Amino acid sequence: MSPAIVGLSDHLIAWEDEFMKVRTVLAMALLGVTLVLVCGCAAVRASYRTVPLSQEKHYDASFDATDMRAITDSVVAELLQSPFLSQHKEPPIMMVAGVENRTSQYVDTKNLTDRIRTELIRSGRVRFVNAARRDDLLREQGYQAAHVTPETQVAIGKQLGARYMLTGSLTEMSKKSPRQVRVSRQEWKYYKLTVEVTDLETGLIVWTTEKEFQREASKPLIGW
């Protein structure tokens, strides 16, 4: 066999060896990518579980459901123990005029006042007129006056009037860490809920309270 043919044969054998090595590396790399994708998909698969309402859960510094429950519980407890309420022999009648949201985020303040009202009614110490449904009440009374049998009609002009009005405001102060070379950014927020009870006859604020808290959160600048 000529030297040229022997040399060509050696080159072919060497090339085949390199090809097999490259193919092995590519196969292993493909297998690794496949495993990463499979494991990654498993890691981000959607899941859910029911957690107790008493369990605190904060993902950032924003006002959330845990804060709403804690702050309304505190307001109700203080009002029920107040001298203002203790001086009434009969449960006073109130109306809810709402809590003003003066924060930078969306807060369902009706949810907040609904919880305060519900807990006060459950206590048996306070009564509330349904001011939000007055138009519906009047419409139903008008319907009954014209279309309902006399023995089942409700009497006109018998609604009870509220003596006190419950109002309030939710405020916020916030601050973020300055721009620097860092891997995370800190955010600090302060919240204050003010609740007032006003005498509708005199216009005097007969009871008020403030509930405040602050929270600090750290957020990575790079993440997913």
C-alpha positions as CSV (number, residue, x, y, z in Angstrom):
1,M,0.0,0.0,0.0
2,S,1.4,3.4,-1.0
3,P,2.4,5.9,1.7
4,A,-0.3,8.3,0.4
5,I,-3.1,5.8,0.9
6,V,-1.8,5.0,4.4
7,G,-1.7,8.7,5.3
8,L,-5.2,9.2,4.0
9,S,-6.4,6.2,6.0
10,D,-4.8,7.6,9.2
11,H,-6.5,11.0,8.6
12,L,-9.9,9.3,8.1
13,I,-9.5,7.3,11.3
14,A,-8.5,10.4,13.2
15,W,-11.4,12.4,11.8
16,E,-13.8,9.6,12.7
17,D,-12.5,9.6,16.3
18,E,-12.9,13.4,16.5
19,F,-16.4,13.1,15.0
20,M,-17.4,10.5,17.6
21,K,-16.1,12.7,20.4
22,V,-18.0,15.8,19.2
23,R,-21.2,13.7,18.7
24,T,-20.8,12.4,22.3
25,V,-20.3,15.9,23.7
26,L,-23.3,17.2,21.7
27,A,-25.5,14.3,22.9
28,M,-24.5,15.0,26.5
29,A,-25.1,18.7,26.1
30,L,-28.6,18.0,24.6
31,L,-29.3,15.6,27.4
32,G,-28.3,18.3,29.9
33,V,-30.5,20.9,28.3
34,T,-33.4,18.5,28.3
35,L,-33.0,17.8,32.0
36,V,-32.8,21.5,32.8
37,L,-36.0,22.2,30.9
38,V,-37.8,19.3,32.4
39,C,-36.7,20.2,36.0
40,G,-37.4,23.9,35.3
41,C,-40.9,23.2,34.1
42,A,-41.5,21.1,37.1
43,A,-40.2,23.8,39.4
44,V,-42.5,26.5,37.9
45,R,-45.6,24.3,37.6
46,A,-48.7,26.1,39.0
47,S,-49.7,25.1,42.5
48,Y,-52.0,26.3,45.2
49,R,-52.9,25.6,48.8
50,T,-55.3,27.1,51.3
51,V,-53.6,29.0,54.2
52,P,-55.1,30.1,57.5
53,L,-56.3,33.7,57.6
54,S,-54.2,34.2,60.7
55,Q,-51.0,33.4,58.9
56,E,-49.1,36.6,58.0
57,K,-48.0,36.7,54.3
58,H,-46.3,39.8,52.9
59,Y,-44.6,39.7,49.5
60,D,-43.7,43.4,49.5
61,A,-44.2,46.6,51.5
62,S,-47.7,47.2,50.1
63,F,-50.9,47.3,52.2
64,D,-52.5,43.9,51.9
65,A,-55.3,41.6,53.3
66,T,-53.2,40.7,56.4
67,D,-52.9,44.4,57.3
68,M,-56.5,45.0,56.7
69,R,-57.6,42.3,59.1
70,A,-55.1,43.2,61.8
71,I,-55.9,47.0,61.7
72,T,-59.7,46.6,61.6
73,D,-59.6,44.1,64.5
74,S,-57.6,46.7,66.5
75,V,-60.1,49.5,65.7
76,V,-63.1,47.4,66.7
77,A,-61.5,46.2,69.9
78,E,-60.6,49.8,71.0
79,L,-64.1,51.1,70.1
80,L,-65.9,48.3,72.1
81,Q,-63.8,49.2,75.2
82,S,-64.2,53.0,74.8
83,P,-65.9,55.2,77.4
84,F,-68.0,56.6,74.5
85,L,-69.7,53.3,73.9
86,S,-69.9,52.3,77.6
87,Q,-72.0,55.4,78.3
88,H,-74.9,54.2,76.1
89,K,-77.6,52.1,77.7
90,E,-78.9,51.2,74.3
91,P,-76.7,50.3,71.3
92,P,-76.2,53.6,69.4
93,I,-77.2,53.8,65.8
94,M,-74.5,54.7,63.3
95,M,-74.0,55.1,59.6
96,V,-70.9,54.4,57.5
97,A,-69.8,57.3,55.4
98,G,-66.6,55.7,54.2
99,V,-62.8,55.8,54.6
100,E,-60.8,58.0,52.3
101,N,-57.8,56.3,50.5
102,R,-54.9,58.7,50.6
103,T,-52.2,56.2,49.7
104,S,-50.4,55.7,46.4
105,Q,-51.9,52.3,45.8
106,Y,-55.4,50.8,45.3
107,V,-57.0,49.9,48.5
108,D,-60.6,48.6,48.7
109,T,-61.6,50.8,51.7
110,K,-65.2,49.6,51.5
111,N,-63.9,46.2,52.3
112,L,-62.2,47.8,55.3
113,T,-65.4,49.6,56.6
114,D,-67.5,46.5,55.9
115,R,-65.4,44.5,58.2
116,I,-65.5,47.1,61.0
117,R,-69.3,47.3,60.7
118,T,-69.7,43.5,60.6
119,E,-67.6,43.0,63.8
120,L,-69.5,45.8,65.6
121,I,-72.9,44.4,64.7
122,R,-71.8,40.9,65.8
123,S,-70.8,42.4,69.2
124,G,-74.4,43.6,69.7
125,R,-73.1,46.9,71.0
126,V,-73.7,49.0,67.9
127,R,-76.5,49.2,65.3
128,F,-76.2,50.5,61.7
129,V,-78.6,51.9,59.2
130,N,-78.1,50.7,55.7
131,A,-77.3,54.2,54.2
132,A,-75.9,52.7,51.0
133,R,-79.3,51.0,50.2
134,R,-81.6,54.0,50.9
135,D,-82.8,54.3,47.3
136,D,-83.6,50.6,47.2
137,L,-85.5,50.8,50.5
138,L,-87.6,53.7,49.3
139,R,-88.3,52.0,46.0
140,E,-89.4,48.9,47.8
141,Q,-91.6,50.9,50.2
142,G,-93.2,52.6,47.2
143,Y,-93.9,49.3,45.5
144,Q,-95.4,47.8,48.7
145,A,-97.6,50.9,49.2
146,A,-99.2,50.4,45.7
147,H,-99.1,46.6,45.2
148,V,-98.9,44.7,48.5
149,T,-101.7,43.6,50.7
150,P,-102.3,45.9,53.7
151,E,-101.4,43.3,56.3
152,T,-97.9,42.7,54.8
153,Q,-97.1,46.3,54.0
154,V,-94.2,48.0,55.9
155,A,-95.1,51.3,57.5
156,I,-93.9,54.4,55.8
157,G,-91.8,56.8,57.9
158,K,-90.7,54.3,60.4
159,Q,-87.0,54.0,59.5
160,L,-84.6,54.8,62.3
161,G,-82.2,57.6,61.9
162,A,-78.5,57.4,62.7
163,R,-77.1,59.5,65.5
164,Y,-73.5,59.0,64.7
165,M,-71.4,58.8,61.5
166,L,-68.3,56.6,61.1
167,T,-65.6,58.0,58.8
168,G,-61.8,57.8,58.4
169,S,-58.8,58.0,56.2
170,L,-55.8,55.7,55.3
171,T,-52.6,57.5,54.6
172,E,-49.1,56.4,53.5
173,M,-45.5,57.6,53.6
174,S,-42.8,55.8,51.6
175,K,-39.1,56.0,50.9
176,K,-36.7,53.9,48.7
177,S,-33.0,53.4,49.0
178,P,-30.9,55.8,46.7
179,R,-29.5,54.6,43.4
180,Q,-26.2,52.9,44.1
181,V,-24.3,49.8,42.9
182,R,-26.1,47.1,44.8
183,V,-27.9,43.8,44.1
184,S,-31.1,44.7,45.9
185,R,-33.2,47.8,46.6
186,Q,-34.8,48.6,50.0
187,E,-38.3,50.1,50.3
188,W,-39.9,51.5,53.4
189,K,-43.6,52.3,53.9
190,Y,-45.5,53.8,56.8
191,Y,-49.3,53.5,57.0
192,K,-51.8,55.2,59.3
193,L,-55.5,54.5,59.6
194,T,-57.6,57.2,61.3
195,V,-61.2,56.4,62.3
196,E,-63.7,58.9,63.6
197,V,-67.2,58.8,65.1
198,T,-69.1,62.1,64.7
199,D,-72.3,63.1,66.4
200,L,-74.7,64.1,63.6
201,E,-76.7,66.4,65.8
202,T,-73.8,68.4,67.3
203,G,-71.1,67.8,64.7
204,L,-68.6,66.9,67.4
205,I,-66.1,64.1,67.0
206,V,-67.0,61.9,70.0
207,W,-64.5,59.2,69.4
208,T,-61.4,58.7,67.3
209,T,-58.4,56.4,67.0
210,E,-55.2,56.0,65.0
211,K,-53.6,52.7,64.0
212,E,-50.2,52.8,62.4
213,F,-47.5,50.4,61.3
214,Q,-44.5,50.4,59.0
215,R,-42.8,47.8,56.8
216,E,-39.5,47.4,55.1
217,A,-39.0,45.2,52.0
218,S,-35.9,44.3,49.9
219,K,-36.3,43.6,46.2
220,P,-33.5,42.1,44.0
221,L,-32.6,44.3,41.0
222,I,-32.1,41.2,38.9
223,G,-34.5,38.2,39.1
224,W,-37.5,36.4,37.7
